[in-house]
Amino acid sequence: MSIDLSESSQDEDLIDRDSSSDSEEEYLNEEEDEWSPKHHKDRVLAAQKARQSVSAEVFGKYHIQAVFKPKTIAKSDAVQEKIHDRIRSAFLFNNLDNKDFKVVIDAMDQMHASKGTKIIEEGASGDVLYIVESGELSCHKIINGENTFLKTYKAGDVFGELALLYGAPRAATIIAESDVECWVLDRLTFNHIVKDAAQKKRQRYEDFLKTVPILENIDHYERSKMADAIKEVNFRAHENIICQGDLGESFFILVEGECIATLKENPDNAVMAYKPGDYFGELALLRNEPRNANVIATTDCKLISLERNSFTRLIGPLSKIL
């Protein structure tokens, strides 16, 4: 089964709307409007209070959560591999185990849209997210009464997840700038598989970030946003984590293991030693400069990293700390 959106059905088929693998918040949060971080934080807190206020009414013997039955859309092995290759690098799916990854691939549908088709409309409700397989799409938002271009989505980008993650209306309009092919994931599968894994990851790393001395003073909202954005990376003993002179693309916090910093001029002498909770790699991102030292794992290491786009999005609270 596949979905086909044509120009003639734009108004009837406004299925969706919003973000990318770096998340649309990277762009929308820059505006001091109804979608600003502070306002969104207030909306989330209000929604949480509202849910708590009625929980006693709906839970218990009168409210039993339905058993989730995974959706399966038949696909050839070649198509499954194609989807796997496309989504394995998307941050939303980084936390899935092999079993859950298979459920997501089975549930994904194919969507074709012709140039000019409005895939998502700002303000509409959202029931699916999209992963771009081919083609280009543009993201626009009404800011101060004007239709403002925000970014372009290309193969591998994800959009439409914010409405599913936060139960919010679509925050921007997405239009096909060429004929496009996307993979589409429904809300039910997303909530039971992807969102659940993301929430577990958030809780795990929020607890860890509380133990990092430089982050002890950031508030819960900032910490949760950071937990959503970080990726887990592993290095073997004696592997280079950072190479002096390379372009800096990530900021690291050491979770397990030990590593040292050295300079090319004197590679046998360590100029810095790192233990769990220590961080490095921020200067290249803050100053937009090449790496100024090597960082080498002396034992097997587990680290969490923030890529440049996520680091930039969080630079407000982090810059004062770093």
C-alpha positions as a Markdown table, in Angstrom:
| # | Residue | x | y | z |
|---|---|---|---|---|
| 1 | Met | 0.0 | 0.0 | 0.0 |
| 2 | Ser | 1.2 | 3.5 | -0.7 |
| 3 | Ile | -0.1 | 7.1 | -0.3 |
| 4 | Asp | -0.2 | 9.4 | -3.3 |
| 5 | Leu | -0.6 | 13.1 | -2.8 |
| 6 | Ser | -1.2 | 15.2 | -5.9 |
| 7 | Glu | -1.7 | 18.9 | -6.4 |
| 8 | Ser | -5.4 | 18.5 | -6.9 |
| 9 | Ser | -5.8 | 16.9 | -3.5 |
| 10 | Gln | -3.8 | 19.4 | -1.5 |
| 11 | Asp | -6.7 | 20.9 | 0.5 |
| 12 | Glu | -8.2 | 17.5 | 1.3 |
| 13 | Asp | -5.0 | 15.6 | 2.1 |
| 14 | Leu | -3.3 | 17.9 | 4.5 |
| 15 | Ile | -1.9 | 15.0 | 6.4 |
| 16 | Asp | 1.0 | 16.6 | 8.2 |
| 17 | Arg | 3.6 | 19.0 | 9.0 |
| 18 | Asp | 7.0 | 19.5 | 10.7 |
| 19 | Ser | 10.7 | 18.8 | 11.7 |
| 20 | Ser | 14.0 | 17.2 | 10.6 |
| 21 | Ser | 16.6 | 14.9 | 12.1 |
| 22 | Asp | 17.9 | 18.0 | 13.9 |
| 23 | Ser | 14.2 | 18.8 | 14.7 |
| 24 | Glu | 12.3 | 21.7 | 13.6 |
| 25 | Glu | 12.7 | 23.3 | 17.0 |
| 26 | Glu | 16.2 | 24.3 | 15.9 |
| 27 | Tyr | 14.6 | 26.8 | 13.6 |
| 28 | Leu | 11.2 | 27.6 | 15.3 |
| 29 | Asn | 12.6 | 28.2 | 18.8 |
| 30 | Glu | 14.6 | 31.1 | 17.5 |
| 31 | Glu | 11.4 | 33.2 | 17.3 |
| 32 | Glu | 10.0 | 34.9 | 20.3 |
| 33 | Asp | 6.4 | 33.9 | 19.5 |
| 34 | Glu | 3.9 | 31.3 | 20.5 |
| 35 | Trp | 6.3 | 28.6 | 19.7 |
| 36 | Ser | 9.2 | 30.0 | 21.7 |
| 37 | Pro | 10.9 | 27.6 | 24.2 |
| 38 | Lys | 9.4 | 29.4 | 27.2 |
| 39 | His | 5.9 | 29.4 | 25.8 |
| 40 | His | 6.3 | 25.7 | 24.8 |
| 41 | Lys | 7.6 | 24.9 | 28.3 |
| 42 | Asp | 4.5 | 26.6 | 29.8 |
| 43 | Arg | 2.2 | 24.7 | 27.4 |
| 44 | Val | 3.9 | 21.4 | 28.4 |
| 45 | Leu | 3.6 | 22.1 | 32.1 |
| 46 | Ala | 0.0 | 23.1 | 31.7 |
| 47 | Ala | -0.8 | 20.0 | 29.8 |
| 48 | Gln | 0.9 | 17.8 | 32.4 |
| 49 | Lys | -1.1 | 19.5 | 35.2 |
| 50 | Ala | -4.3 | 19.0 | 33.2 |
| 51 | Arg | -3.6 | 15.3 | 32.7 |
| 52 | Gln | -2.8 | 14.9 | 36.3 |
| 53 | Ser | -6.0 | 16.6 | 37.4 |
| 54 | Val | -8.1 | 14.0 | 35.6 |
| 55 | Ser | -6.0 | 10.9 | 36.1 |
| 56 | Ala | -8.0 | 9.7 | 39.0 |
| 57 | Glu | -11.1 | 9.8 | 36.9 |
| 58 | Val | -9.9 | 7.8 | 33.9 |
| 59 | Phe | -7.5 | 5.2 | 35.3 |
| 60 | Gly | -8.5 | 2.1 | 37.1 |
| 61 | Lys | -10.9 | -0.7 | 36.2 |
| 62 | Tyr | -12.9 | 1.7 | 33.9 |
| 63 | His | -9.8 | 2.6 | 31.9 |
| 64 | Ile | -7.7 | -0.3 | 30.5 |
| 65 | Gln | -5.1 | 0.6 | 27.9 |
| 66 | Ala | -5.7 | -1.3 | 24.6 |
| 67 | Val | -3.0 | -3.9 | 23.7 |
| 68 | Phe | -0.8 | -2.5 | 20.9 |
| 69 | Lys | -1.0 | -4.6 | 17.8 |
| 70 | Pro | 1.8 | -3.8 | 15.4 |
| 71 | Lys | 0.8 | -2.7 | 11.9 |
| 72 | Thr | 2.4 | -4.6 | 9.1 |
| 73 | Ile | 2.6 | -3.4 | 5.5 |
| 74 | Ala | 4.1 | -6.1 | 3.2 |
| 75 | Lys | 7.5 | -5.2 | 1.8 |
| 76 | Ser | 10.2 | -7.0 | -0.1 |
| 77 | Asp | 13.5 | -7.6 | 1.5 |
| 78 | Ala | 15.0 | -5.0 | -0.8 |
| 79 | Val | 12.5 | -2.4 | 0.3 |
| 80 | Gln | 13.0 | -3.2 | 4.0 |
| 81 | Glu | 16.7 | -2.8 | 3.6 |
| 82 | Lys | 16.2 | 0.5 | 1.8 |
| 83 | Ile | 14.1 | 1.8 | 4.7 |
| 84 | His | 16.6 | 0.5 | 7.2 |
| 85 | Asp | 19.5 | 2.3 | 5.5 |
| 86 | Arg | 17.4 | 5.5 | 5.4 |
| 87 | Ile | 16.3 | 5.7 | 9.0 |
| 88 | Arg | 19.2 | 4.2 | 10.9 |
| 89 | Ser | 21.0 | 7.6 | 11.1 |
| 90 | Ala | 17.8 | 9.5 | 12.1 |
| 91 | Phe | 18.2 | 10.5 | 15.8 |
| 92 | Leu | 14.6 | 9.5 | 16.7 |
| 93 | Phe | 15.3 | 5.9 | 15.9 |
| 94 | Asn | 18.8 | 5.7 | 17.6 |
| 95 | Asn | 17.4 | 4.1 | 20.8 |
| 96 | Leu | 15.5 | 1.2 | 19.2 |
| 97 | Asp | 16.6 | -2.3 | 19.7 |
| 98 | Asn | 16.5 | -4.7 | 16.7 |
| 99 | Lys | 13.0 | -6.0 | 17.5 |
| 100 | Asp | 11.5 | -2.5 | 17.8 |
| 101 | Phe | 13.4 | -1.4 | 14.7 |
| 102 | Lys | 11.7 | -4.2 | 12.7 |
| 103 | Val | 8.3 | -3.2 | 14.0 |
| 104 | Val | 8.9 | 0.4 | 12.8 |
| 105 | Ile | 10.1 | -0.8 | 9.3 |
| 106 | Asp | 7.1 | -3.1 | 9.0 |
| 107 | Ala | 4.7 | -0.3 | 9.9 |
| 108 | Met | 6.1 | 2.3 | 7.5 |
| 109 | Asp | 4.1 | 3.2 | 4.4 |
| 110 | Gln | 5.3 | 4.8 | 1.2 |
| 111 | Met | 4.1 | 8.2 | 0.1 |
| 112 | His | 4.6 | 9.9 | -3.3 |
| 113 | Ala | 3.9 | 13.6 | -3.8 |
| 114 | Ser | 4.3 | 15.8 | -6.9 |
| 115 | Lys | 6.0 | 19.1 | -7.0 |
| 116 | Gly | 3.9 | 21.9 | -5.4 |
| 117 | Thr | 2.0 | 19.5 | -3.1 |
| 118 | Lys | 1.4 | 20.8 | 0.5 |
| 119 | Ile | 2.4 | 17.9 | 2.7 |
| 120 | Ile | 1.8 | 19.6 | 6.0 |
| 121 | Glu | -0.1 | 22.8 | 6.9 |
| 122 | Glu | 0.8 | 25.0 | 9.8 |
| 123 | Gly | -1.9 | 24.8 | 12.6 |
| 124 | Ala | -3.3 | 21.4 | 11.4 |
| 125 | Ser | -3.3 | 18.4 | 13.6 |
| 126 | Gly | -0.7 | 15.7 | 12.9 |
| 127 | Asp | -1.0 | 11.9 | 12.8 |
| 128 | Val | 2.2 | 10.8 | 11.0 |
| 129 | Leu | 5.8 | 11.7 | 10.7 |
| 130 | Tyr | 7.8 | 11.6 | 7.4 |
| 131 | Ile | 11.3 | 10.5 | 6.4 |
| 132 | Val | 12.4 | 11.8 | 3.1 |
| 133 | Glu | 13.6 | 9.1 | 0.7 |
| 134 | Ser | 14.1 | 11.3 | -2.4 |
| 135 | Gly | 13.3 | 14.9 | -3.6 |
| 136 | Glu | 13.3 | 18.2 | -1.7 |
| 137 | Leu | 10.7 | 20.0 | 0.4 |
| 138 | Ser | 10.7 | 23.5 | 1.9 |
| 139 | Cys | 9.6 | 24.5 | 5.4 |
| 140 | His | 7.7 | 27.8 | 5.9 |
| 141 | Lys | 6.2 | 29.5 | 8.9 |
| 142 | Ile | 4.0 | 32.6 | 9.4 |
| 143 | Ile | 6.1 | 35.0 | 11.4 |
| 144 | Asn | 4.9 | 38.5 | 12.1 |
| 145 | Gly | 2.2 | 38.0 | 9.5 |
| 146 | Glu | 4.6 | 37.0 | 6.8 |
| 147 | Asn | 5.3 | 33.6 | 5.2 |
| 148 | Thr | 8.9 | 33.0 | 6.1 |
| 149 | Phe | 11.1 | 30.3 | 4.6 |
| 150 | Leu | 13.0 | 28.3 | 7.3 |
| 151 | Lys | 14.8 | 25.4 | 5.7 |
| 152 | Thr | 15.0 | 22.7 | 3.0 |
| 153 | Tyr | 14.4 | 19.0 | 3.7 |
| 154 | Lys | 16.4 | 16.5 | 1.7 |
| 155 | Ala | 16.9 | 12.7 | 1.6 |
| 156 | Gly | 17.3 | 11.3 | 5.1 |
| 157 | Asp | 15.6 | 14.2 | 6.9 |
| 158 | Val | 12.7 | 13.6 | 9.3 |
| 159 | Phe | 9.8 | 16.0 | 9.8 |
| 160 | Gly | 6.4 | 15.9 | 11.4 |
| 161 | Glu | 7.6 | 14.4 | 14.7 |
| 162 | Leu | 6.9 | 17.3 | 17.0 |
| 163 | Ala | 3.2 | 17.1 | 16.7 |
| 164 | Leu | 3.4 | 13.4 | 17.7 |
| 165 | Leu | 5.9 | 14.0 | 20.5 |
| 166 | Tyr | 4.1 | 16.9 | 22.1 |
| 167 | Gly | 0.5 | 16.5 | 20.9 |
| 168 | Ala | 0.8 | 20.1 | 19.4 |
| 169 | Pro | -0.6 | 21.4 | 16.1 |
| 170 | Arg | 1.7 | 21.5 | 13.1 |
| 171 | Ala | 4.2 | 24.4 | 13.7 |
| 172 | Ala | 5.0 | 25.0 | 10.0 |
| 173 | Thr | 4.0 | 24.3 | 6.4 |
| 174 | Ile | 5.9 | 21.8 | 4.3 |
| 175 | Ile | 5.7 | 21.9 | 0.5 |
| 176 | Ala | 7.2 | 19.6 | -2.1 |
| 177 | Glu | 9.7 | 21.5 | -4.2 |
| 178 | Ser | 10.1 | 18.5 | -6.5 |
| 179 | Asp | 8.5 | 15.1 | -6.9 |
| 180 | Val | 9.2 | 13.4 | -3.6 |
| 181 | Glu | 9.1 | 10.0 | -2.1 |
| 182 | Cys | 8.7 | 9.7 | 1.7 |
| 183 | Trp | 8.3 | 6.9 | 4.3 |
| 184 | Val | 5.4 | 7.6 | 6.6 |
| 185 | Leu | 5.0 | 6.3 | 10.2 |
| 186 | Asp | 1.6 | 6.4 | 11.9 |
| 187 | Arg | 1.0 | 7.9 | 15.3 |
| 188 | Leu | 0.1 | 4.7 | 17.1 |
| 189 | Thr | 3.3 | 2.9 | 16.2 |
| 190 | Phe | 5.3 | 6.0 | 16.9 |
| 191 | Asn | 3.8 | 6.4 | 20.4 |
| 192 | His | 4.2 | 2.8 | 21.4 |
| 193 | Ile | 7.6 | 2.1 | 19.9 |
| 194 | Val | 9.6 | 5.3 | 19.1 |
| 195 | Lys | 8.2 | 7.7 | 21.7 |
| 196 | Asp | 8.5 | 5.1 | 24.4 |
| 197 | Ala | 12.1 | 4.4 | 23.6 |
| 198 | Ala | 12.8 | 8.2 | 23.4 |
| 199 | Gln | 11.2 | 8.7 | 26.9 |
| 200 | Lys | 13.3 | 5.9 | 28.4 |
| 201 | Lys | 16.5 | 7.4 | 26.8 |
| 202 | Arg | 15.5 | 10.9 | 28.2 |
| 203 | Gln | 15.0 | 9.5 | 31.7 |
| 204 | Arg | 18.3 | 7.6 | 31.6 |
| 205 | Tyr | 20.3 | 10.5 | 30.5 |
| 206 | Glu | 18.5 | 13.1 | 32.6 |
| 207 | Asp | 19.6 | 11.1 | 35.6 |
| 208 | Phe | 23.2 | 11.0 | 34.3 |
| 209 | Leu | 23.3 | 14.7 | 33.4 |
| 210 | Lys | 22.3 | 15.5 | 37.0 |
| 211 | Thr | 25.6 | 14.0 | 38.1 |
| 212 | Val | 27.7 | 16.1 | 35.8 |
| 213 | Pro | 29.1 | 19.0 | 37.9 |
| 214 | Ile | 29.0 | 21.7 | 35.1 |
| 215 | Leu | 25.3 | 20.9 | 34.4 |
| 216 | Glu | 24.0 | 20.8 | 38.0 |
| 217 | Asn | 22.5 | 24.3 | 37.8 |
| 218 | Ile | 20.5 | 23.9 | 34.5 |
| 219 | Asp | 16.8 | 23.5 | 35.0 |
| 220 | His | 14.7 | 20.4 | 34.3 |
| 221 | Tyr | 13.5 | 21.8 | 30.9 |
| 222 | Glu | 17.0 | 22.5 | 29.7 |
| 223 | Arg | 18.2 | 19.1 | 30.9 |
| 224 | Ser | 15.4 | 17.3 | 29.2 |
| 225 | Lys | 16.1 | 19.0 | 25.9 |
| 226 | Met | 19.7 | 18.1 | 26.2 |
| 227 | Ala | 18.8 | 14.5 | 27.0 |
| 228 | Asp | 16.6 | 14.3 | 23.9 |
| 229 | Ala | 19.4 | 15.6 | 21.6 |
| 230 | Ile | 22.4 | 13.6 | 22.8 |
| 231 | Lys | 23.8 | 10.5 | 21.1 |
| 232 | Glu | 25.7 | 7.6 | 22.7 |
| 233 | Val | 29.0 | 6.8 | 21.2 |
| 234 | Asn | 31.7 | 4.2 | 22.1 |
| 235 | Phe | 35.4 | 4.0 | 21.5 |
| 236 | Arg | 37.9 | 1.2 | 22.1 |
| 237 | Ala | 41.1 | 1.8 | 24.1 |
| 238 | His | 43.7 | 3.7 | 22.1 |
| 239 | Glu | 41.2 | 5.0 | 19.5 |
| 240 | Asn | 41.2 | 8.7 | 18.7 |
| 241 | Ile | 38.0 | 10.4 | 19.8 |
| 242 | Ile | 39.2 | 13.9 | 18.5 |
| 243 | Cys | 42.1 | 14.6 | 16.1 |
| 244 | Gln | 43.9 | 17.9 | 16.4 |
| 245 | Gly | 43.3 | 20.1 | 13.3 |
| 246 | Asp | 40.0 | 18.4 | 12.4 |
| 247 | Leu | 36.8 | 20.5 | 12.0 |
| 248 | Gly | 34.8 | 20.2 | 15.3 |
| 249 | Glu | 31.3 | 18.7 | 14.8 |
| 250 | Ser | 30.5 | 17.4 | 18.3 |
| 251 | Phe | 30.7 | 18.2 | 22.0 |
| 252 | Phe | 31.4 | 15.2 | 24.3 |
| 253 | Ile | 30.8 | 14.2 | 27.9 |
| 254 | Leu | 32.5 | 11.1 | 29.2 |
| 255 | Val | 30.2 | 8.5 | 30.7 |
| 256 | Glu | 32.5 | 5.5 | 31.3 |
| 257 | Gly | 36.2 | 5.0 | 30.9 |
| 258 | Glu | 39.2 | 7.3 | 30.8 |
| 259 | Cys | 40.9 | 9.4 | 28.1 |
| 260 | Ile | 43.7 | 11.9 | 27.7 |
| 261 | Ala | 44.4 | 15.0 | 25.6 |
| 262 | Thr | 47.7 | 15.3 | 23.7 |
| 263 | Leu | 49.3 | 17.7 | 21.2 |
| 264 | Lys | 50.9 | 16.9 | 17.9 |
| 265 | Glu | 54.1 | 18.7 | 18.9 |
| 266 | Asn | 54.5 | 16.3 | 21.9 |
| 267 | Pro | 52.3 | 13.3 | 21.5 |
| 268 | Asp | 53.9 | 11.3 | 24.3 |
| 269 | Asn | 52.8 | 13.8 | 27.0 |
| 270 | Ala | 49.2 | 14.1 | 28.2 |
| 271 | Val | 48.2 | 17.7 | 28.7 |
| 272 | Met | 44.8 | 16.7 | 30.2 |
| 273 | Ala | 43.2 | 13.6 | 31.7 |
| 274 | Tyr | 39.4 | 13.0 | 31.6 |
| 275 | Lys | 37.3 | 10.9 | 33.9 |
| 276 | Pro | 33.5 | 10.2 | 33.9 |
| 277 | Gly | 31.5 | 13.5 | 34.0 |
| 278 | Asp | 34.3 | 15.5 | 32.3 |
| 279 | Tyr | 33.6 | 17.2 | 28.9 |
| 280 | Phe | 35.6 | 18.3 | 25.9 |
| 281 | Gly | 35.2 | 19.5 | 22.3 |
| 282 | Glu | 33.2 | 22.6 | 23.1 |
| 283 | Leu | 35.8 | 25.2 | 22.1 |
| 284 | Ala | 35.8 | 24.2 | 18.4 |
| 285 | Leu | 32.0 | 24.7 | 18.4 |
| 286 | Leu | 31.9 | 27.8 | 20.5 |
| 287 | Arg | 34.7 | 29.5 | 18.4 |
| 288 | Asn | 34.1 | 27.7 | 15.1 |
| 289 | Glu | 37.7 | 26.7 | 15.0 |
| 290 | Pro | 39.6 | 23.4 | 14.3 |
| 291 | Arg | 40.3 | 21.0 | 17.1 |
| 292 | Asn | 43.2 | 22.3 | 19.2 |
| 293 | Ala | 44.3 | 18.9 | 20.6 |
| 294 | Asn | 43.9 | 15.1 | 20.2 |
| 295 | Val | 41.7 | 13.2 | 22.6 |
| 296 | Ile | 42.6 | 9.5 | 22.9 |
| 297 | Ala | 40.7 | 6.8 | 24.8 |
| 298 | Thr | 43.1 | 5.1 | 27.3 |
| 299 | Thr | 40.4 | 2.5 | 28.1 |
| 300 | Asp | 37.2 | 1.4 | 26.4 |
| 301 | Cys | 35.0 | 4.5 | 26.7 |
| 302 | Lys | 31.3 | 5.3 | 26.5 |
| 303 | Leu | 30.5 | 9.0 | 25.8 |
| 304 | Ile | 27.5 | 11.1 | 25.0 |
| 305 | Ser | 27.8 | 13.7 | 22.2 |
| 306 | Leu | 25.9 | 16.7 | 21.0 |
| 307 | Glu | 26.3 | 17.4 | 17.3 |
| 308 | Arg | 26.9 | 21.0 | 16.1 |
| 309 | Asn | 23.2 | 21.8 | 15.2 |
| 310 | Ser | 21.9 | 20.5 | 18.6 |
| 311 | Phe | 24.8 | 22.3 | 20.4 |
| 312 | Thr | 23.9 | 25.5 | 18.6 |
| 313 | Arg | 20.3 | 25.1 | 19.5 |
| 314 | Leu | 21.2 | 24.7 | 23.2 |
| 315 | Ile | 24.0 | 27.2 | 23.3 |
| 316 | Gly | 21.9 | 29.7 | 25.3 |
| 317 | Pro | 21.9 | 27.8 | 28.5 |
| 318 | Leu | 25.2 | 26.0 | 27.8 |
| 319 | Ser | 27.3 | 29.0 | 26.9 |
| 320 | Lys | 27.1 | 30.6 | 30.4 |
| 321 | Ile | 28.1 | 27.2 | 31.9 |
| 322 | Leu | 31.0 | 26.4 | 29.5 |
